[in-house]
């Protein structure tokens, strides 16, 4: 019995709820449109890098589907009405340039978009790929025995706030006994480069190493996004996270301030974070080795996929993710290998 394009459209629309991207059946058999959008206000002082980070963040949703190539991008831009005309023109121009340059670096292009005025400057966009139904990895096929791989360190929210406190004496006073200005600048520079780094190599290697499912780690933190990914799986599973790779010095700040960001609980927001990927342990080890060889940046096995079929939670809607008690903390050394 054949399935009509109309039936496929309805199936895809229902299936894609909760995914990082929408999946839309086109009028051509077995050809779908994968699409995502995102935008946010500035996190860094440099508007050029803010544009690059925004572009990388939008593309990461496609990359989490194992899609290496983006066919088209649109840019969404809000120019700040709280700036002087000169400041507005200068900062907007650089954000546009950063976004465009990053799109080109990703092998894509910006063909249009929308610009508005807003008190806060905002930048983001839309990313679209047209593919056959067998050319991407749906985030639903994790298996018991898989491991969880993370391709960027955690702690960007803490790091961004850390840097902002340099200009807020009352905040800096609370931490100047455990850190230095030089330390702050070093880790902030690393976090900026990490956020601007494309997850494109990770997307390509997902296919090479037969990844079963993935998501990108952004605003809901590692626990929020891993829980959502677990709940999308077809099998009754539980994700157990045993390791947290964190940008160096962020844990001591979090501890010193009595955990205001909930970094160790996994709910600290990330921006343009890494891919969280489910794959076999053997393939994960090869994946981590090759991504380091290509990008000179580490990836880590941070957790396990546990079978829940024999427990009281056989209903896959009860799939979840947890961070084990006293997880291993990896202090990730800043580097400039970008």
Secondary structure, 3 states (H helix, E strand, C coil): CCCCHHHHHHHHHHHCCCCCCEEEECCCCCEEEEEEEEEEECCCCCHHHHHHHHHHHHHHHHHCCCCCCCCEEEEEEEEECCCCHHHHHHHHHHHHHHHHHHHHHCCCCEEEEEEEEECCCEEEEEEEEEEECCCCCCCCCCCCCCEEEECCCECHHHHHHHHHHHHCHHHHCCCCCCCCHHHHHHHHHHHHHHHHCCCHHHHHHHHHCCCCEEEECCCCHHHHHHHHHHHCCCCCEEEEEEEEEEECCHHHHHHHCCCCCCCCCCCCCCCCCCEEEEECHHHHHHHHHHHHHHHCCCCEEEEEEEECCCCCCCCHHHCEEEEEEEEEEEEECCCCCC
